[in-house]
Amino acid sequence: MQAPELPPMEMDSQTHRSVAELMAQLSSADSITDPTQRDAALIDSLRTIRQELDMAQKESNAAKARLDNAQDVFNLAAHYLAGGSVPLESSRTEDAASSHHLHTYNTTKPPPLREPSRTKLTPKSYEESLEEPLPTNPILMPPTYTSGADLTEEMTSAHRESFYRTLLGISSSEVDSYIPNEKQPNLRSKAQLVEGMHIVEHWYTGADGLDVGAFRSKHKTWYTRMKPNTSNLGRRTGIHVRALAPSLDSEGGETVLCRYNKEGNRSIVYLDVGKVYDALFEIHTMDGHKSREVCKAKVDELYANVPDGQVKVFIETCPICVERKEEGKVGPVVRLEGL
């Protein structure tokens, strides 16, 4: 009997980057002063690191397969040393006509060789997996506001700080490094959204060294989120990826995580926790300090993960609205220069 042939080591055509190179790229991205360019560079760094993780996982799986096969050969060698006359059929061979037989003088079977893996789902690209065309409404991210309307730079900075202190209990300077709990579906860091895009884009292909079935099993909480668009989908379902539209602050094209709105006819984008303030600033502060209900209706037209509680905190910490409430004014606050 011939021992099972060891499969050749799979070599990836990509070149590995060292940890030092990855850290240098990350540090370079973090040092960019322009907020929009910095975010884009950091996301690019995350994707590069994600690729390195994928490559490492693939090589780890290949090494494990070789280790398993080597263990099988070792077991067979030990079995031969004990002698043999009892025919035992190898379970690794799928073709019965070419099955190997073992012979032993005793009745103890060696450890069975591993069964062939189960039937794999047919991989499809993300584009091929779409049952219907995605919505075509433009997807935009709010710019980073340092002032605007009736708020000076100092007031905006203080408001941003107060908002995140009240909402998360952290300083606004800590937001970029803040990692929300996975059980809080309305709060996501940039890294968590990149991971979400990775899951969506590989839902029908598999990734990280896993076939489609194993990949879905690993991310089984996404089954309901990946439901195709029908109607009245509700929160966190019908998730897909779209490219940002060009804007004054960006050339567009960057991939972002979205879901369908409740009517199922528009894409609305997920915001990382650092962008929530800017989104609400644009809707509330830049549009005349409208009521909570009006702001929430506008939020729901654009964003996938900004609940009423976040809108409430923003308005309750808005310096203009606080002043208006304290003075008992109904109309907008008018500031006269020089007084």
C-alpha positions in Angstrom: 0.0 0.0 0.0 1.2 3.4 -0.9 1.0 6.2 1.7 -1.3 9.1 0.8 0.5 11.7 -1.2 1.2 14.9 0.5 -0.3 17.9 -1.3 2.2 20.6 -2.5 2.4 23.6 -0.3 0.2 26.4 -1.7 2.2 29.5 -2.4 0.5 32.9 -2.7 1.7 35.0 -5.6 1.4 38.1 -3.4 4.3 39.4 -1.5 4.0 39.7 2.3 4.5 43.0 4.0 6.4 43.1 7.3 4.8 44.3 10.4 7.2 47.3 10.3 5.9 48.2 6.8 2.3 47.9 7.9 3.0 50.1 10.9 4.8 52.6 8.8 1.8 52.8 6.4 -0.6 53.2 9.3 1.5 55.9 11.0 1.8 57.8 7.7 -2.0 57.7 7.3 -2.6 58.8 10.8 -0.2 61.8 10.4 -2.3 63.3 7.5 -3.8 66.6 8.8 -6.7 66.8 6.3 -9.6 64.8 8.0 -11.0 63.4 4.8 -7.7 62.4 3.3 -6.7 60.9 6.7 -9.9 58.8 6.9 -9.3 57.6 3.3 -5.7 56.7 4.0 -6.6 54.9 7.3 -9.3 52.8 5.5 -6.8 52.0 2.8 -4.4 50.8 5.5 -7.1 48.7 7.1 -7.7 47.0 3.8 -4.0 46.3 3.3 -3.8 44.8 6.8 -7.0 42.8 6.0 -5.3 41.4 2.9 -2.3 40.3 5.0 -4.6 38.6 7.4 -6.3 36.8 4.6 -3.0 35.6 3.2 -1.8 34.5 6.6 -5.0 32.6 7.2 -4.8 30.8 3.8 -1.2 29.8 4.5 -2.1 28.6 8.0 -4.9 26.4 6.6 -2.5 25.0 4.0 0.0 24.2 6.7 -2.7 22.5 8.8 -3.7 20.3 5.9 -0.1 19.2 5.4 0.2 18.5 9.1 -3.0 16.4 9.1 -1.7 14.4 6.1 1.7 14.0 7.6 0.0 12.7 10.8 -1.9 10.2 8.7 1.3 8.9 7.1 2.9 8.6 10.5 -0.1 6.6 11.8 0.2 4.3 8.8 3.9 3.8 9.4 3.3 2.9 13.0 0.6 0.5 11.9 2.9 -1.2 9.4 5.5 -1.7 12.1 2.9 -3.8 14.0 2.5 -6.1 11.0 -0.7 -6.6 9.2 -3.1 -9.2 7.6 -6.5 -7.7 8.2 -7.7 -5.7 5.1 -8.8 -2.2 6.1 -10.1 0.2 3.5 -8.8 3.8 3.5 -11.6 6.3 3.8 -9.7 9.1 2.1 -10.0 7.6 -1.4 -13.3 8.6 -3.1 -12.9 6.0 -5.9 -13.6 2.5 -4.5 -11.7 0.9 -7.3 -8.5 2.6 -6.3 -8.9 2.1 -2.5 -5.8 1.2 -0.5 -5.9 -1.8 1.9 -4.0 -2.3 5.1 -2.9 -5.7 6.5 -2.4 -6.3 10.2 -1.9 -9.3 12.5 -4.1 -7.8 15.2 -7.7 -6.5 15.0 -7.0 -3.0 16.1 -7.6 -0.4 13.4 -5.3 2.5 13.0 -6.9 6.0 13.3 -9.2 6.5 10.3 -8.0 8.8 7.5 -10.1 11.9 7.2 -13.2 12.0 5.0 -13.3 14.2 2.0 -14.8 17.7 2.8 -18.5 18.2 2.3 -19.8 19.6 -0.9 -19.0 23.3 -1.2 -21.5 26.0 -2.3 -20.7 27.4 -5.7 -18.8 30.7 -5.2 -20.2 33.7 -7.0 -18.8 37.2 -7.2 -20.5 40.0 -5.3 -21.9 41.4 -8.5 -23.2 38.0 -9.7 -24.9 37.5 -6.4 -27.2 40.5 -6.6 -30.7 39.4 -7.5 -31.8 42.9 -8.4 -29.9 46.1 -9.3 -28.9 48.2 -6.3 -30.5 51.6 -5.8 -28.9 54.5 -7.7 -29.4 57.4 -5.3 -26.1 59.2 -4.6 -24.3 58.2 -1.3 -22.6 61.1 0.5 -20.7 61.4 3.7 -21.0 64.5 5.8 -17.9 66.8 5.8 -16.0 67.4 9.0 -17.4 70.6 10.6 -15.2 72.9 12.7 -17.8 75.7 12.6 -20.9 76.6 10.8 -24.1 78.7 10.8 -24.3 80.4 14.2 -21.6 78.3 15.9 -18.0 79.5 16.1 -15.0 77.2 16.0 -14.8 77.4 19.8 -18.5 76.7 20.3 -18.4 73.8 17.8 -15.4 72.2 19.5 -17.1 72.5 22.9 -20.4 71.1 21.5 -18.6 68.1 19.9 -16.9 67.4 23.2 -20.1 67.7 25.2 -21.9 65.4 22.7 -19.5 62.5 22.9 -19.1 63.0 26.7 -22.8 62.6 27.1 -23.3 59.9 24.5 -20.3 57.7 25.2 -18.6 59.0 28.3 -15.4 59.7 26.4 -13.6 62.8 25.1 -14.0 63.7 21.4 -10.3 63.1 21.0 -10.8 59.5 22.0 -13.5 58.8 19.4 -11.2 57.5 16.6 -9.8 54.8 18.9 -13.1 53.9 20.5 -14.3 50.4 19.8 -18.1 50.0 20.4 -19.5 46.8 21.8 -20.7 44.5 19.0 -24.0 44.3 20.8 -24.6 48.0 20.1 -25.7 47.8 16.5 -26.1 51.5 16.1 -22.4 52.3 17.1 -19.6 51.2 14.8 -16.0 52.1 14.4 -14.3 52.5 11.0 -12.6 49.2 11.5 -15.9 47.4 12.3 -17.5 48.9 9.2 -14.5 47.7 7.1 -15.0 44.3 8.5 -18.7 44.5 7.7 -17.9 45.3 4.1 -15.5 42.4 4.0 -18.3 40.0 5.1 -20.8 41.4 2.6 -18.3 41.3 -0.4 -17.3 37.7 0.4 -20.7 36.3 1.5 -21.0 34.4 -1.8 -17.3 33.6 -2.4 -15.9 32.8 1.0 -12.7 34.3 2.4 -10.1 34.0 5.1 -9.3 30.5 3.9 -12.9 29.4 4.3 -15.3 28.1 1.6 -18.7 29.8 1.3 -20.5 27.5 3.8 -17.8 27.8 6.4 -17.5 31.6 6.0 -21.3 32.0 6.4 -21.2 29.7 9.5 -18.5 31.9 11.0 -20.6 35.0 10.4 -24.0 33.4 11.0 -25.5 36.5 12.6 -25.4 38.1 9.1 -27.9 35.7 7.6 -30.9 37.9 8.3 -28.9 41.1 7.5 -28.1 39.7 4.0 -31.8 39.3 3.1 -32.5 40.5 -0.5 -34.5 43.7 -0.9 -38.3 43.2 -0.8 -40.2 45.8 1.2 -40.5 47.1 4.7 -37.1 45.5 5.6 -36.7 47.3 8.8 -33.4 47.9 10.6 -30.1 46.2 9.7 -31.4 44.1 6.8 -30.7 44.1 3.1 -27.1 45.2 3.8 -25.0 45.9 0.7 -22.0 48.0 -0.4 -22.0 51.1 -2.6 -19.5 53.6 -3.8 -19.6 57.2 -2.6 -20.7 59.9 -5.0 -18.3 62.8 -5.8 -18.6 65.8 -3.5 -16.8 69.1 -2.8 -14.7 67.3 -0.2 -14.1 64.0 -2.0 -13.7 62.5 -5.5 -16.0 59.7 -4.5 -15.6 56.0 -5.4 -14.7 54.8 -1.9 -16.7 51.8 -0.9 -19.1 52.1 2.1 -21.5 49.9 3.9 -25.2 50.5 3.3 -28.6 49.0 3.8 -32.0 49.6 2.2 -34.4 52.1 3.7 -37.7 50.8 5.0 -39.4 51.4 1.7 -36.7 49.3 0.0 -36.0 51.9 -2.8 -33.0 53.8 -1.5 -29.6 53.0 0.0 -28.7 54.6 3.3 -25.2 54.6 4.6 -23.7 53.4 7.9 -21.7 56.0 9.8 -18.7 55.3 12.0 -19.1 56.8 15.4 -16.8 59.7 14.7 -19.0 60.9 11.8 -22.3 60.9 13.8 -21.6 64.4 15.2 -20.9 65.9 11.7 -24.0 64.3 10.2 -26.2 65.7 13.0 -24.5 69.1 12.7 -25.3 69.3 9.0 -28.9 68.3 9.6 -29.7 70.3 12.8 -27.2 73.2 13.1 -26.8 74.0 9.4 -30.6 74.0 8.8 -31.8 76.4 11.5 -32.0 74.1 14.6 -35.1 72.3 13.6 -37.0 70.1 16.1 -36.0 66.6 17.1 -38.8 65.0 15.0 -37.9 67.0 11.8 -34.2 66.1 12.3 -34.9 62.4 12.9 -37.0 62.2 9.7 -34.1 63.7 7.7 -31.6 61.4 9.4 -33.7 58.4 8.4 -33.5 59.4 4.7 -29.7 59.4 4.7 -28.2 57.2 7.5 -28.6 53.6 8.6 -27.6 53.7 12.2 -28.5 57.0 13.9 -31.3 56.3 16.3 -33.5 58.9 18.0 -31.4 58.8 21.2 -28.4 60.2 19.4 -30.5 63.0 17.9 -31.9 63.8 21.3 -28.4 64.0 22.9 -27.2 66.3 20.0 -30.0 68.7 20.5 -29.8 68.7 24.3 -26.1 69.6 24.1 -26.5 72.1 21.3 -25.5 75.5 22.8 -27.9 77.5 20.7 -30.9 75.2 21.7 -29.8 75.3 25.3 -29.7 79.1 25.3 -33.0 79.2 23.5 -34.6 77.0 26.1 -33.2 78.9 29.0 -34.4 82.2 27.7 -37.8 80.8 26.8 -37.5 81.9 23.2 -39.6 80.4 20.4 -37.9 81.8 17.4 -34.3 81.3 16.3 -31.6 83.0 18.4 -30.3 86.1 16.7 -26.7 87.1 17.6 -25.8 90.8 17.1 -22.1 91.4 16.4 -20.4 93.8 18.8 -22.9 93.4 21.7 
